[in-house]
Amino acid sequence: MSQEQRRMAVLSAIIEDYVQTSEPVGSKALLDRHQLNVSAATVRNDMAALEDEGLIAAPHTSAGRIPTDAGYRLFVDRLAAVRPMSKGERAAITSYLEGADDLDTVLDRTVRLLSTLTRQVAVVQYPSLTRSTVRHVELVPMSRTRLMVVVIMGSGRVEQRIIPINVDYTTAVGAEALASARARINAATHDRRLAEALTSLATLHEDDRETEDALTAGVLAALDAALAEERATKVTLAGTANLARSSGDFPMTLEPVLDALEQHVVLLRLLSAEAHDASTGVSVRIGAENPVSSLQSTSFITSGYGAGDEHVGAVGVLGPTRMDYPATMAQVRAVAAYLSRIVDA
């Protein structure tokens, strides 16, 4: 084992012990708990070198050392691979998330499950409509003068609007005309990105004299409303109370962290701020790497979800920098992968 490998082993051992105990780690504890196969003097020298490099630090007058943000970063970067989850853990994810019949329920279950698995705060972004395709447009007569337009996106998101109509579609003749209009509208929008569907539908609105203006105008209004709502894309989160268990990890108070978590625009910025590491499928931002100053005492682990390489949203976990990174990265990645299968179904 080279000197660099040995020092990485010492750093990894310090991180493992500190995550488990929240207590500064000394050389004696390292030798007692880990098979380092070196002398106490060598461990002390390695710890001194790690401290000189800014990878560990001594809190106050303690004889032990704790990892710094730079130490956590080096540790995460040197992970050979994200460890796979056990069969039991994967089965738990599948059994808990499957069976949900609408997007809100799926995402609510996602954050509850992830916060339980990681014992941190879990956050998930609703699918981005601008990156979603239109799967189907349904037209449902509500009365002789009103019709419901239902737009189902490929991500599972559903938009619906009630529009006034000039034709009675509750009659046999009306139902036949509505079926024909539905077919033309779906031909113009199916499997198209939202912006492309809007353009195609606008062309249909101008050129197709067989389809009642109110229908195409109503579908256009529903898609426009969806785009307007996109500017206020939602996130949902769970597990905020988990932060209280780690209150000692925050130097002053939890209040700035809790304030930031209440601002969805902040969470959206974090979820979309960084491309994911292709080798692990996750992004890890540690301490001061977070762009929001009030969250620089935390780490944020995220992964995108969607169809293939096309991400329509992201899921993540936020907690103190004293975090079990390998396990949390694996859990975030596994949940994101399952969420991808749901929205791509």
C-alpha positions, 0 to 999 in steps of 0.5 A: 500500500502506498503512502497516499493509499494509506492516508486515504484509508486513514481519512476514510476511517476517520470519516466512518467513525465521525459519521457514526459517533459525531465525536472527534476521532483520535489515533488510538480509536482508529487503531482499535476500530480499524485494521490499518496494520500500521504503528500508532506513530504512522497513524499520527504522522498520517493524521498530521499530514491530512491536517496540513492538507486541510482534509481534517481539523481539530475542533477547539482543544480536542485531541481528536480530529474531524473531517473538513468539507475538503476531506469529505469531497476527496472521500466522495471523489475517490469512491470507486463506485456507489455501493449497490443496495441490498435486495431487501432495500430494493424490494422495499422501494418497489413495494412502497412506490408501486400502486400509486395511481397519480403523480402527486401520490408517487412524489409524496411517497418518494420523499417519505420513503427517501427521508425514512431511508436516509434519515435526512430531508428528502426533496423531489422536483415535479416533472418539468413540462417543457421537457415532457411530451404530450401523451394524450388529449382527452375531450369529455362532454360535461353538459351541452355547453361545457367540455373538459379538456384533459392533457396527459403528459408523458411524465404522468402530469395531468392538466385539465380545464373546463371550456365553453362550447357551441356544439352539443356533443352529448348527442350521437352526431355530436359524439361522432364529431367529437371523436373526429376532433379528438383524433385530429388534435391527438395527431397534432400533439402526440409525442411532441414536446410541449412547445412543439405541441403548441405550435402544431395545435396553433396550425391546426387551429388556423387550418382545420375548418372541421374542428370547432374553434372552441376545442382547439382554443380550449386545448391551447388554453390548457397547454398555455396554462400548463406552461404558465404553471411551469414557471412556478414548478413545484417541489415537495419535501419530507423529513424536515424534523430529521434535522433536529436529530443532528442539531449539534452539526449546525454551528449556530442554529437551524433557523437559516436552514429551515428558512431556506427549505421553505423557499421552493425557488431555492430548492429548485435552484439546488436541484437543477444547479449541477450536472450529475456525475456520469460515473455514479449517476448522482451529484454531491455538493458539500458545505460551501459548494452549495450556492445558497449561503444559508445551506453551506453547513449542509450537503445536498445529494441529487439525481435526475429522473426521466426517460433514458438520458432525458431528465424531467426532474430531480430528487435529492437529500439534504442533511449535515455534512456529517453524512453517510455518503456511500449509503445516501448516494446509493439510496438517492440513485435507486429511488431516482431510477425507480421514479424514472421507470414510473414516469416513463411507463 
